Amino acid sequence: MTKHLHIKTFGCQMNERDSEIMEQLLAQHGYIAGADAEQADLIILNTCSIRAKAEQKFFSLLGSLRQEKRRRPGLRIAVAGCVAQQEGERIFERMPHVDIVIGTQQIWRLPELLQRLEQGKSKRETACGLDKHFVIPPFQKLLRSTPALPEFRKFVTIMQGCDNYCAYCVVPTTRGREISRPVADILEEAELLVSRGVREITLLGQNVNSYGTTNPVAEQPVSFAELLKMTAAVPGLRRLRFTTSNPQDLSTELMQCFAALPKLCPHFHLPVQAGSNTVLKQMHRKYTRELYLEKVDELRSFRPDIALSTDVIVGFPGETEADFEQTMSLLETVRFHGSFSFKYSDRPNTRSAAFPDKVDEQVKSERLERFQARQDEISLERNRDFLGRSVEVMVEGRSESGVQGRTGSNHIVHFAGPDALQPGDLVMVTINHAGQHSLKGELAAHEK
């Protein structure tokens, strides 16, 4: 019997990929994804606990589903992701209308847990175990059993977990230790995706730079740079991206890939988190401000036009005004094309939650506003560099202002174009307007 599925995803790209995996798993058991929450037979909230705001939004939405459960007692509600891993059965105490709590390594068991509920073997199900010997299952079978892919770009997971234990980060406790996926599985999945129409692939992991160092199944270690070269060689692939990187593991070999691999997009997200060595040491980030800047200079020596983005945490415990000015100074030096910046918030099971000298919320807000205002100015200045240039754009779809696409440098571009343009098409666009967050231009050439 056909059943309807609604998944709400919070947070990062890893969660987006996990939601897709759950959709594919459940499709084999009669579930059709895409239903509204009011019509769904199963609602899954795939959660993020990196920041307090995302967790608060999740619990607010979960609380609002209590009435829906009362209206339709047969509705199943599942909580997945990092909050599920972090809280476990405590979620049932807080939200008794939840049926399933499933952790980050256990999503493969979702059909089994649902079956147990349907057969009346239990009233609630929990699966939140983490195993350092966990092996990421191959996804190829799932892909072959699903309909033709409508998407032109996809994520491919290459590793899971993290061994760095930054003082503020929940990842090691919610996703476990670093586990690299076998090279053969990654390449087979990439080839299968491209054969089904995918033109752009993003390799995904918490710290892709350390790929292969924790791969127990590889006969010979394969570095991340080597994996990039192998993936770029997949026939038919047009664009290749990756995320996320830790500066401490950024090798010269990887930097050289931006010059050597035409398919590798000239965009690099390299989180710095803070510009002060004092704060970086407290964060347990295993690099200095000076090393970060050296890496940026070396990267630009191989690919001068590369677009850099970053993550910044404002108001980490003990951060002084002088420390924050160091972050502002680093922003001026690197001149990031864009950044994701947030106020620090205590997270469960992290060392920084117990740190003294918490920064006042008003001070954090004021510092964040200053950082974001200057970043916006720099982003606009960076975008104006595109004026008069013709750039390759991959079509994403249509918006109110016409066709929307994205450059290899990850800039959104709006332009007028014929109805024949399809997502995944490559076009040349001459840029004639630059805003803070996007570009506009005129269609110059169209390539299928």
N, C-alpha and C positions, 0 to 999 in steps of 0.2 A: 504494500500500500504506500502511495506517495505521501510524504510528509514535507512540511515547509520549515525552512531554517532561516533564522536571522542571527547574524554575527555582528557585534559592535566591537571594533578594535580601538584600543587606546594605545598611544605611545609610538614606539619606534618601528623601523622597517622590519626588524626581526619578528615583531608581533604581527605585522601585515602578512609576512610569509607563513607564520604559524597558523593564522586564520585561514589562509588559502589551503594549507595542508588539511586542516580540519574539514573544510568544505569538500575537498576531494575524497577524504576518507568516508565522510557521511554520504556522499553521492553514491557510493557503492552499496549503501544500505537504504536507498529510496528517498533520501532527503534532497530537496531542491532549494538551493540558496537564493537569497534575494528578497524574501518576504518581509513585509513590515512586521514590527513586533506584535501588533494587534492581531495578525493572522498567522503568526508562526506557531508551529507545534514545539519547536525547540529554539530557545534563545541562549546564545553563548556570549558572554562578556569576556573578551580577551584583554587582560589588564596589564597596566604598567605601574611600577612603583618607584621609578627613577626619581620622580619629583612628587612632592606632597600634593600639588594641584591636580595631577592626573589621577592619583588615588582617590582624592576627594570627589572628583567628578564621577568616578566609577561607583563609589558607594552611594552617591546621590541618585544615580540612575538605577542602581540595583534596588534601592529603597522604593523608588517609584513603581517598580514592577510588582510590588506586593499586592496592589489592587488588581493587577492583571491576573495574577495567580489565583486570587479569590474568585474572580469572575470566571476563570477557566481552570479548574483544578487539574485538568489533564496536561496543562502546559508544563514542559520541562525547562528548568533554568540551570545553566551551567556557568561556573566561573573558572576561567583558565588564565594562564599567564603568571606574571611575577607576583601579583598580590595573592593569587591562589597558592603559589609556592610558599610565600612568606607567612600567610595566615593559616593555611590548612583548615582544620575543622573548626577553628574559631569563627570562621565565616558563618557556619551554621548557627552558632550562638547569637551572633549579631543579626543575621538575616535568615530566619528559619524557613523561608519560602524557597531557598536554594536547594536543588536536587543533587548537583554534582560539583565537586571542587577538584580540579585536575591541574597538576603542576606542569612545568615546562618540558620535562623529559618524558611525560606520561601521556601526551596528547594522542599518541598512537592507540591508546587503550580506550578512547572515547566510545567507539561503537560497542565494545564489550561492556562498558559500564552502563550504557543506555539499555542494552539488552537485559542486564541483570535487573534493572528497575522495571522494565516492561514485564518481565517474567515473575515479578513479585518476590525476588530473592532478597531484596533489601529495600529500605525506604530512602536511603541516601547513600551516595558513593563518594569516596575520597581516594585520590591517587596522587601523592605528592613526593614520592621518593626521588632522591638524587643519587646517582651512582657514578663514581669517578671512572668506572670501566664502561660506561654507557657508549654504545656505538650508534651513530646517527643512521637511521634506516635509509635505504635507497628510495628515492622518490619516483624512479622511472616507471614502475608498475602502476603507480597512481596516475601518472600523466597519460599512459597508454590507455587507461580505462575511462578517461574523461573525454567529452566531446572536443572537437577542434577548438583551438584557443582563439578567442577574439582579440586578445591583447597583443600588442606589438613589442612590449618590453616585459621582462620578468626578473624577479630575484632568484638567485641560486645560492642556497646556503652552503658555505664551505667549512664552517666551524661553529662551535657553540661554547658558551661559557668564557671565563676569564680567570687568569692566575695572578693578576696584578694587585688586587686588594687595595685599591685606592681608598683613602680613609672615609670618603663620602658615599661610596658606591655599593649598591645592593647586588650587583650582577653575580659575584661569586657565590652568594648565598641563594639567589633565586634561579640562576641558570647553571650553577655548578662550575667545575674546573674546565679548563680549555680542552676541547676534544675536536680534532681535525677530521674531516670527512675524507675518505679515500679518493685519490685523484681520478681513478677510473670512473667512479660514480658521478663525480662532478662533470667530467667531460662528456659522459654518456647523456647526462641530463641536458647539458648545454646543446649537444648535437640534436637531441630529440626536440627541444624547444625551437631551435632554428628551423628544423625540418617542418615544423608546424606553423611557421609564419612569424616567429619572434625575431625582431631585428636588433634589439638592444638588451643586454644582460648586465645585471649588477651582481657582483660577487659579494656575499653578505657574511659578516661575522662580527663578534664584539671587538676583536683585535686581529684583523686580517694579516697584519704585518708579521705575526708570529705563527702563521699557518705552517703546518708541517712539523713543527718542533714537538708537537704533542700527538702526532699521528702514529698510533701503535701498529697499524696494519700496513704501512708502507715498507716495502723491502728496501728501498733507498729513499732517504729524506728528499722531499721536494720543497724548495723555498716558494714563498708567495710570488716572487718575481717569475720563477719558472712556471708556476701555475698560470699566471697572467699570459705568458707567451703561448702556452698550450691552448688556452681558451681563445685567445685572439686568432689562432690558426683554424678555428672551426669554420668551414666553408659556409658562406651566406650570412654570417654575423656582420653587422654593420657598425655597431657601437658596443664598447665595453666600459663598465664603470666598476667601482668597488667602494665599500664602506664597512667598518670604520677603522681608523689607524691610530696607533699610539706612537708619539714621536720617538720614544726611546728605542723602538724596534725598526725605525725607518732606515733602510739600507740604501747604499749607493746603487746597488743592483736594481732595486725597485724604482728609484728615481730615474734611472736611465731608461726604463720602460716607456716613460712619457715621450722620450725622443725617438725610441726605436719602434714603437708599435702604433701605426697610424689609427688603428681602431680604438685605442685607449683614449678616452675623452680627456681633454686638457682641463680637468677640474679635480681638485684634491681637497677633501675635508680632513683637516689635521687639528684635532682638539688641543688647545693649549691650557684652558681652564683658568689660568692666572698668569700675570706678568711678573710677579714677585717671587724671587727664589725662596724667601721665607715661607710664603704661602704654599708654594709648590712642594716644599719639603714637608710641611704639615699635612698636605693632601696625600703624601706618599706617591707623588708623581716622580718617576725615576729619571728626571732630566732637569736641566737648569734653563733659565731664560736664555742664556748665552748659547747653549746647545740647540735650543729650538730655533733661534735666529740663524745659526750656522746651517741647520738643515734646510731652512727656507731659502737661504742664499744658494745652497748647492742645488736644490730642486729647480730654482729659476735659471741656474746656469745650463741645465739640460733642456728646459722648456720655458723660455722667457715669458710666453703669453699665458701660462697656466693661471687659472682662476683659483684662488685659495679661499676656503671658508673655515670656520672654527667654532668651538664651543667655549663659553666663558661662564664661570660661576662667580657671582658678585656677593660679597659679604660672608665669605667663609669665616668660621670662628677665628678670632684674633686678627683679622684683616684690618690694618690701620689705613688712614687716609694716604699715607706714603706708599703703602702696598698697593692700594687701588690706583694711585697715580702711575705706578709701574705698569699696571695693566693698560691704562690709557696710553702710556708711552709706547708699549708694544704694539698697540693698535695703530698708532701713527707710523711706526717703523715698517710694519708688514703691510698695512693698508689692505686688509682682507676685503674681498669682493662682497662677502656677507658673513653673518655669524648668528649663532643661536645662543642667546645670553639669558641667564636666569638668576633669580635670587636663591642663595643657599637655603636649603631646608633640611632639618634633621630627618634621617631615614632610619627605619628599624634595623637593628643588627649591624650598624656601621660604627666604626671607632669614633668618627667625628661627632656623633650624637652625644657622646660623653665629654667632648672638649669644652673647656671653660671659655670665657671671653666671647660669648655670642654677640654678634653685631645687631644693634637695634634695627627693628623692621623699617622704621622711617629712614634711617641712614642707608639701609640696603636698597630701598626703593629709589632714593635720590641718586645713589651711585649707578643703579641700573639705568635710570632715565638718562643720565649723562653719557653713559657708554653707548646706549642705543641711539641717542641723538647724533653722536659723532659718527657712529657706524653708518647711519642713514646718509649722512653727508658724504662720507667716503664712498659708499655704494653708488650714490648718484654720480660722483666724479668718475668712478671706475666705469660706470655704464656709458658716460659721455664719450669715453674712448672709442666706443663702437660706432659713433656717428660717421656716416659716409662709407662705412665698410660693408662689404658683402660677406655674409656668414652663412654657413650650412646650418639648416634648421630641420629637425625631425618633427613632423606634424604630430600633434597630440589629439586634436579635436577642434571643435568650434566653440566660440564664446560669443558674448553679445557684440564684441568688437570685430568679429570675423573669425579667421583661423588662428589657433594658438599652437605654438610649437616651442621647441627647446634647442638651444645651441649645445655644442659639445662642452662648452664651458658652464653649462647648467643655467643659462639665462633664458627666461621666458620671453618669447617674441610674439607679438600680435601683428597680423597683416591680413589684407584682403586676398582671397584666392578662390578659384573655381570649386564648385561642388564636387568635382571629380577627385579632389585631394582626399586621401585616406590616412588615418593614423598609421604612422610608421614610414610614410613617404618622406623622402629627403628633398628639400628645396633650398635654393639660394635666395636669401632675402637681403636687400640693401637697407641698412638701418638709417632712419631719418628722425627718430625721436627717442630720447632716453629718459626714463623715469627712475625713481628710487628702486623699484622692485621688478621692473620689466622694461622691454624695449618694443618699439614699433618700427615697421618698415614696409617696403614694397617688394613684391615677388619679382625675382629676377630670372630664375630658372627652376625647372621641376624635373626631378629624377625619381623614377619608381624604385 
